[in-house]
Amino acid sequence: MVKVGLVQMSCVKEPAINLEKAIAKIREAAAKGAQIVCLQELFTSLYFCDVEDYENFKLAEPIPGPSTDAIQTVAAELGVVVIASLFEKRAQGLYHNTTAVIDADGTYLGKYRKMHIPDDPAYYEKFYFTPGDLGYKTFKTKFANIGILICWDQWYPEAARITALKGAEILFYPTAIGWATAQDEATNTEQYNAWQTIQRSHAVANGVPVVSVNRVGFEQDGAMKFWGGSFVSNPFGSLLYKASHEEEEVAVVDIDLKKSDSYRTHWPFLRDRRIDSYQPITKRFIDEE
């Protein structure tokens, strides 16, 4: 049994304030019994990808770096694993959307670089981020072997499948996604339901729990409402927890890792995969044989 902490919070412009707030919420999650704590995507800043502005590159930092140093200290003190999504400066002119994993003794275990980079109105991530080049990864922490994917990755079943096949016992998705406030309520509801459904489908297809942690609150001068709605799904797609769309929340959810064996045995999707037939998946589009 693993106790997973989800930190759904709002952010402000000053990175130091956001880091201090996140650390306080890690402490809150640990006080509630959390063993693994997941923070949202790019938690040290506002979601800056709403505009293409060269000044925003100043928000980036090396990984390991100052933020991971601070989190390593608190992780070791509290004995918790922390999943921390940051804006990585790899070299001059080379940046990634990256998640660092800190083990319960404060050890830096490594990082995953976001593979799928969106470019949509108010989500101009291709301006900032180079696509990940580390591949899909799992991390053997004190409490579980975990897989990390980031936001836009969550729409791609291939990413979830490969990470699960590499031995992930839980899939974590740090996320930053919201509604344009000019949209109508029906559109907003439909978008959230699609977002949740696709991730629950990854839990079902791979027989592992999924933990998705989103930010919340208004940004972009009120034009964007990050929809919160963080959740935990069991391997059959049933919700074990769902956060509100309005409030900051720190929740701790019990996940029974032994149940994955039962789900995978009774619905043996991995057994019945026809891996000999999947070669066409590597094509962009199958318009020529």
C-alpha positions as a printed NumPy array, in Angstrom:
array([[  0.   ,   0.   ,   0.   ],
       [  1.42 ,   3.359,  -1.059],
       [  0.107,   6.717,   0.128],
       [  0.262,   9.234,  -2.716],
       [  0.011,  12.985,  -2.128],
       [ -1.377,  15.371,  -4.746],
       [ -0.639,  19.093,  -4.483],
       [ -3.073,  21.197,  -6.528],
       [ -2.203,  24.863,  -6.102],
       [ -2.313,  28.293,  -7.707],
       [  0.829,  30.247,  -8.542],
       [  2.066,  33.829,  -8.568],
       [  4.73 ,  35.636, -10.598],
       [  7.588,  35.316,  -8.088],
       [  9.278,  31.877,  -8.291],
       [ 10.63 ,  32.009,  -4.73 ],
       [  7.112,  32.417,  -3.333],
       [  5.841,  29.458,  -5.368],
       [  8.732,  27.243,  -4.263],
       [  8.161,  28.168,  -0.622],
       [  4.451,  27.446,  -1.001],
       [  5.103,  24.08 ,  -2.665],
       [  7.461,  23.046,   0.112],
       [  4.837,  23.996,   2.704],
       [  2.318,  21.835,   0.874],
       [  4.783,  18.926,   0.67 ],
       [  5.   ,  19.206,   4.448],
       [  1.206,  19.229,   4.668],
       [  0.962,  16.114,   2.503],
       [  3.63 ,  14.344,   4.545],
       [  1.773,  15.23 ,   7.774],
       [ -1.26 ,  13.48 ,   6.257],
       [  0.817,  10.374,   5.676],
       [  1.952,  10.83 ,   2.058],
       [  4.935,   8.769,   0.937],
       [  5.106,  10.036,  -2.666],
       [  4.158,  13.683,  -3.351],
       [  3.496,  14.949,  -6.875],
       [  3.545,  18.656,  -7.705],
       [  1.91 ,  20.177, -10.781],
       [  3.648,  21.097, -14.027],
       [  5.994,  24.13 , -13.837],
       [  4.974,  24.846, -10.25 ],
       [  7.609,  27.544,  -9.604],
       [  5.969,  30.083, -11.927],
       [  2.837,  31.208, -13.63 ],
       [  2.186,  29.263, -16.821],
       [  4.342,  31.523, -18.986],
       [  3.774,  29.72 , -22.306],
       [  0.665,  31.813, -22.985],
       [  2.985,  34.26 , -24.778],
       [  6.212,  34.05 , -26.786],
       [  8.476,  36.269, -24.717],
       [ 12.269,  35.903, -24.536],
       [ 12.252,  37.326, -21.008],
       [ 10.58 ,  34.128, -19.792],
       [ 13.724,  32.116, -20.49 ],
       [ 15.12 ,  33.766, -17.35 ],
       [ 12.763,  31.519, -15.355],
       [ 14.741,  28.413, -16.358],
       [ 17.329,  26.73 , -14.141],
       [ 19.668,  23.751, -14.292],
       [ 18.489,  20.352, -13.04 ],
       [ 19.901,  19.486, -10.568],
       [ 19.865,  23.085,  -9.405],
       [ 18.5  ,  25.473,  -6.781],
       [ 14.928,  24.135,  -6.736],
       [ 15.945,  20.487,  -6.617],
       [ 18.45 ,  21.315,  -3.869],
       [ 15.674,  22.811,  -1.736],
       [ 13.345,  19.888,  -2.406],
       [ 16.049,  17.319,  -1.68 ],
       [ 16.473,  18.854,   1.765],
       [ 12.78 ,  18.672,   2.629],
       [ 12.377,  15.202,   1.091],
       [ 15.184,  13.846,   3.265],
       [ 13.786,  15.565,   6.351],
       [ 10.284,  14.168,   5.85 ],
       [ 11.197,  10.823,   4.291],
       [  9.019,  11.377,   1.209],
       [  9.518,  10.984,  -2.528],
       [  8.862,  14.223,  -4.457],
       [  7.989,  14.587,  -8.146],
       [  8.928,  18.139,  -9.187],
       [  8.212,  19.651, -12.632],
       [ 10.596,  22.455, -13.601],
       [ 11.758,  24.629, -16.506],
       [ 15.211,  23.235, -17.285],
       [ 18.08 ,  25.229, -18.752],
       [ 20.282,  22.523, -20.229],
       [ 22.718,  24.86 , -21.995],
       [ 22.7  ,  28.318, -23.499],
       [ 19.755,  28.366, -25.903],
       [ 18.627,  24.816, -25.001],
       [ 15.648,  24.351, -22.69 ],
       [ 13.315,  21.523, -21.654],
       [ 10.094,  20.974, -19.742],
       [ 11.484,  18.538, -17.203],
       [ 10.405,  16.631, -14.118],
       [ 12.931,  15.724, -11.436],
       [ 12.421,  12.794,  -9.079],
       [ 13.764,  12.993,  -5.529],
       [ 13.848,   9.848,  -3.387],
       [ 12.779,   9.65 ,   0.25 ],
       [ 16.356,  10.028,   1.507],
       [ 16.842,  13.196,  -0.539],
       [ 18.729,  11.48 ,  -3.359],
       [ 18.244,  12.959,  -6.816],
       [ 17.187,   9.932,  -8.9  ],
       [ 17.065,  11.597, -12.286],
       [ 14.761,  13.42 , -14.653],
       [ 12.263,  12.934, -17.434],
       [ 12.041,  15.467, -20.259],
       [  8.627,  16.054, -21.788],
       [  8.417,  14.271, -25.132],
       [  5.271,  15.757, -26.706],
       [  5.374,  19.552, -26.999],
       [  2.134,  21.383, -27.887],
       [  1.669,  24.569, -29.854],
       [ -1.836,  25.969, -29.49 ],
       [ -3.285,  29.393, -28.708],
       [ -2.122,  30.246, -25.162],
       [  0.062,  27.089, -25.066],
       [  3.073,  28.133, -27.131],
       [  5.401,  25.51 , -25.704],
       [  7.381,  24.885, -28.884],
       [  8.795,  28.402, -28.51 ],
       [ 10.371,  27.401, -25.18 ],
       [ 10.94 ,  23.662, -25.012],
       [ 13.074,  21.245, -26.985],
       [ 11.382,  17.82 , -27.149],
       [ 12.73 ,  15.325, -24.643],
       [ 15.643,  13.111, -25.675],
       [ 15.87 ,  10.808, -22.664],
       [ 13.066,   8.521, -23.788],
       [ 10.338,   7.205, -21.51 ],
       [ 11.611,   6.476, -18.039],
       [ 10.78 ,   4.845, -14.744],
       [ 12.322,   5.577, -11.363],
       [ 12.832,   3.043,  -8.587],
       [ 11.935,   4.969,  -5.433],
       [ 11.753,   3.739,  -1.858],
       [  7.999,   3.159,  -2.105],
       [  7.29 ,   2.204,  -5.733],
       [  8.681,   2.02 ,  -9.24 ],
       [  7.094,   5.094, -10.799],
       [  6.696,   6.415, -14.329],
       [  6.567,  10.13 , -15.085],
       [  4.903,  11.756, -18.094],
       [  4.033,  15.449, -18.444],
       [  0.788,  17.141, -19.493],
       [  0.56 ,  16.924, -23.32 ],
       [  2.087,  13.44 , -23.037],
       [ -1.168,  12.359, -21.402],
       [ -3.036,  12.289, -24.724],
       [ -0.745,   9.651, -26.214],
       [ -1.408,   5.976, -25.388],
       [  2.003,   5.041, -26.791],
       [  3.753,   7.036, -24.052],
       [  1.734,   5.412, -21.277],
       [  2.209,   1.947, -22.775],
       [  5.971,   2.195, -23.103],
       [  6.357,   3.608, -19.601],
       [  4.207,   0.821, -18.179],
       [  6.165,  -1.787, -20.146],
       [  9.336,  -0.421, -18.545],
       [  7.935,  -1.471, -15.173],
       [  6.079,   1.567, -13.851],
       [  3.73 ,   0.6  , -11.018],
       [  2.074,   4.049, -11.029],
       [  1.861,   6.613, -13.841],
       [  2.166,  10.246, -12.72 ],
       [  1.14 ,  13.213, -14.902],
       [  2.169,  16.684, -13.643],
       [ -0.095,  19.004, -15.638],
       [ -0.999,  22.609, -16.463],
       [ -4.243,  22.802, -18.412],
       [ -7.212,  25.101, -18.263],
       [-10.21 ,  26.694, -19.898],
       [-10.298,  29.956, -21.795],
       [-12.782,  31.964, -19.753],
       [-14.467,  33.115, -22.971],
       [-15.615,  29.547, -23.681],
       [-19.093,  28.35 , -22.771],
       [-19.733,  25.91 , -19.933],
       [-20.621,  22.991, -22.212],
       [-17.289,  23.27 , -24.041],
       [-15.399,  23.449, -20.759],
       [-17.144,  20.37 , -19.403],
       [-16.514,  18.412, -22.577],
       [-12.819,  19.298, -22.569],
       [-12.332,  18.285, -18.942],
       [-14.17 ,  14.999, -19.475],
       [-11.97 ,  14.178, -22.478],
       [ -8.837,  14.977, -20.47 ],
       [ -9.861,  12.758, -17.586],
       [-11.164,   9.949, -19.814],
       [ -7.992,   9.572, -21.86 ],
       [ -5.903,   9.208, -18.719],
       [ -8.284,   6.761, -17.106],
       [ -8.032,   4.728, -20.307],
       [ -4.261,   4.504, -19.808],
       [ -4.893,   3.039, -16.357],
       [ -7.233,   0.412, -17.833],
       [ -5.085,  -0.502, -20.831],
       [ -1.955,  -0.907, -18.739],
       [ -3.384,  -2.23 , -15.483],
       [ -1.765,   0.464, -13.325],
       [ -3.033,   3.417, -11.272],
       [ -2.815,   6.9  , -12.798],
       [ -2.216,  10.073, -10.781],
       [ -2.819,  13.4  , -12.545],
       [ -1.997,  16.674, -10.773],
       [ -3.116,  19.995, -12.285],
       [ -2.789,  23.627, -11.241],
       [ -5.827,  25.723, -10.343],
       [ -6.864,  29.355, -10.485],
       [ -7.016,  32.292, -12.893],
       [ -3.954,  33.388, -14.877],
       [ -3.255,  35.457, -17.998],
       [ -5.126,  38.435, -16.492],
       [ -8.194,  36.276, -16.021],
       [ -8.294,  34.936, -19.594],
       [ -7.352,  31.42 , -18.487],
       [ -8.837,  29.395, -15.656],
       [ -6.701,  26.385, -14.837],
       [ -9.282,  23.754, -14.106],
       [ -7.746,  21.784, -11.248],
       [ -9.685,  18.548, -11.187],
       [ -6.626,  16.535, -10.163],
       [ -7.49 ,  12.875,  -9.745],
       [ -6.388,   9.315,  -9.036],
       [ -7.69 ,   6.392, -11.104],
       [ -7.36 ,   2.723, -10.198],
       [ -6.412,   0.152, -12.888],
       [-10.07 ,  -0.27 , -13.921],
       [-10.506,   3.452, -14.473],
       [-12.519,   4.073, -11.306],
       [-11.842,   7.368,  -9.564],
       [-10.317,   7.064,  -6.116],
       [-10.144,  10.846,  -5.741],
       [-11.101,  13.966,  -7.7  ],
       [-10.239,  17.528,  -6.713],
       [-12.428,  20.558,  -7.231],
       [-12.142,  22.954, -10.166],
       [-11.956,  25.966,  -7.869],
       [ -9.794,  25.354,  -4.807],
       [ -6.252,  24.513,  -3.85 ],
       [ -6.127,  21.028,  -2.362],
       [ -3.616,  18.719,  -0.728],
       [ -4.939,  15.164,  -0.769],
       [ -3.458,  11.812,   0.195],
       [ -4.801,   8.69 ,  -1.492],
       [ -4.077,   5.052,  -0.661],
       [ -3.017,   2.955,  -3.654],
       [ -2.79 ,  -0.826,  -3.336],
       [ -0.089,  -1.862,  -5.802],
       [ -0.837,  -5.57 ,  -5.33 ],
       [ -4.217,  -5.099,  -7.013],
       [ -2.536,  -4.464, -10.373],
       [ -1.688,  -8.159, -10.552],
       [ -5.351,  -9.088, -10.135],
       [ -6.491,  -6.574, -12.764],
       [ -3.853,  -7.704, -15.238],
       [ -4.635, -11.373, -14.624],
       [ -8.392, -11.022, -15.1  ],
       [ -8.126,  -8.623, -18.062],
       [ -4.827,  -9.802, -19.621],
       [ -4.244,  -7.035, -22.13 ],
       [ -0.474,  -7.377, -21.867],
       [ -0.667, -11.111, -22.515],
       [ -2.745, -10.694, -25.669],
       [ -0.811,  -7.885, -27.307],
       [  0.069,  -8.764, -30.911],
       [  3.457,  -7.138, -30.911],
       [  4.222,  -8.766, -34.278],
       [  1.512,  -6.623, -35.889],
       [  2.345,  -3.162, -34.528],
       [  5.145,  -2.035, -36.85 ],
       [  2.884,   0.432, -38.75 ],
       [  2.54 ,   2.499, -35.553],
       [  5.958,   4.008, -36.254],
       [  4.647,   5.726, -39.399],
       [  3.294,   9.279, -39.235],
       [  0.235,   8.266, -41.282],
       [ -0.462,   5.103, -43.222],
       [ -1.24 ,   6.495, -46.658],
       [  1.224,   4.275, -48.509],
       [  1.894,   0.549, -48.14 ]])
